[in-house]
Amino acid sequence: MEHVLGNEPHPPHCLFEPPGDQPHSRELLLLYRDSGRLCLLNRFPYANGHLLVAPARHVACITELEAAELQEVNDLVQKAIEILKEELNPDGFNVGLNLGQVAGAGIDDHIHYHIVPRWQDDHNFMTVLAEVRTIPEHIEKTYDRLLPRFQHLYRSNHK
């Protein structure tokens, strides 16, 4: 509710530039980080397993990324979708990014992709009539479920 009411304190750092250099952090919901990109579980998800994937470099627009950076980020988006398919078994996905505040970017100065798993009939009357979201699994349990797969991905990318 603090987030919904606008009372949530802002972190002292960019969400997509978490402190430290560890590749994973349960506290930060950080599932994967290397020198070029990272993947977080969205703390305020639209659906269970809602992930955020961003380049490590702080840029506001996709046009500011070097070709290699864009490829790295897109590779992580692809791997994250594979992991979500295997672990959460969704029926589909919404994948995209919002460029600029008027386009819906809550954080508009660091580009990031949203990966939102979707299930048949996942939006019921509560979402449609009352703008209430229901998430069937606690976010920390989802983190614990996904983490081993992202740890394996990190190890395979850093041999």
N, C-alpha and C positions, 0 to 999 in steps of 0.2 A: 504494500500500500504506500510505503514511503516513496517509491519510484513513481507510482501512478499520481500521487499528490504533488510531485515535484520537490519533495523534501529529502530525497536521497542525496547524501553528500557526494560530491564529485571526487573521484580519485585524484591524487596529486600527479598522476601520469596519464598519458594517453592509454585508453583501454587496450589498444593494439600494440602497445609498447610496454608490456608489464615489466616490473623491476626484476633484476637478476638475470641469470642466463640459463636457468634450468629448463629442460625441454617440456616438463609437465608440472602442473601445480593444481592440486585439488582446490585449494583456497581461492585461486584465481579462475578456476574452471578451465585452465589451460590444458588442452589435450596434446598439443604438438607445437614445438617451436624449434626452428633451426635458424641459420644466419639469414635466410631469405624470406621466410614466411611463417605464419602461425595459424592455429585453429583453436578457437574457444567455443565452449558451450554457451549459448546466449542465456544470460542470467534472467532475462525477461522474455521468455520464448513465446512464439505464436503457436508452437506445437512441440510435443515431446521430441527431443533430439535436435532442436533448432541450433545449427552451428553457424559460426562466423569465421570466415577465412580471409586473411589480409596479408599484404606484403609486409615485410619487416620495415621497409623504408616508409617514412611518413610523407605520403603524397595524397592529394585530394581527388585526383582524377585519373582514370585509366590511361589517358593520353600522356601522363607524366611517367609511366612505367617504361623501363627499357624492355626490349623484346624478351630477354632472358628472364627478367623478373616476372613478366606476364605469364610466361610459360611455366615457371615454378609455381606460381599461385594457381594457375589453372590445373596443373598436375595435382596439387593438394585438394582442390575442389573435387576432382575426379576420384581421388582415393577416398576422400571423406564420404562421398556418395556411395562408393562400394562398401565401405564399412557400415554405414547406416542401413544399406540394403540387407546386409548379412546379419546385423545385430538387432534391428528393429522391425524389419520386414514391412516397410511401408508400401503402399500401392502406387505412389508417385512422389514427386518433389516439386517445390517451387524453388528455383535457383535464380538469384539475380543480385544486382547492386543498385543503390540509389545514389545518383550523383547530384549533390547539392541539397540544401535544406528544403527548397521548394519541391524537390522530387521525393521527399520523404526520408532523407538521410538524417537520422538522429545524431550521428557523429559525422559531420560533413567534411572534416579536414583530414581524415585518414580513410582511404578507400577500403571497402570490405564487402565481400560476398555474403549473402544470406543463403543458407541451405536449409530449407524447411521440409521435413518429411510430411507426407500427407497420406491419410487413410480414407478409404471409401466412407462417406457419411461422418467424417471427423468433426464437422461443424454442425452442432445441434442448435436447438432453439435458443439456448442460453447465449451463444455467440451472436446469433442473428438478431434477437430481440433485446437483449440486455447488455450487449457488448462485454460479456463475461467470457473469459477463456478458462477452460479446464484442461489440466495436464494430468494424465493418468499415472505418472510415475514421478517420484521426487527427483529433483534435478541432480542431487548428489548420487543417487542410485544410477541414474542414466550415465553420469560421469564415470562411475566405477565400472559400469558395463562396457563403455566405449574405450576406456583408457588402455586396457591390454592390447587392443588392436592398433591404437596410435603409438604405443610403445614399440610394438613390433615394426611398424612402419618406420619409426625413427631409427631403430637399430639397423634395419635393412638399408636405409639411406645413408648411414654413417659407419659403414664397415671399414 
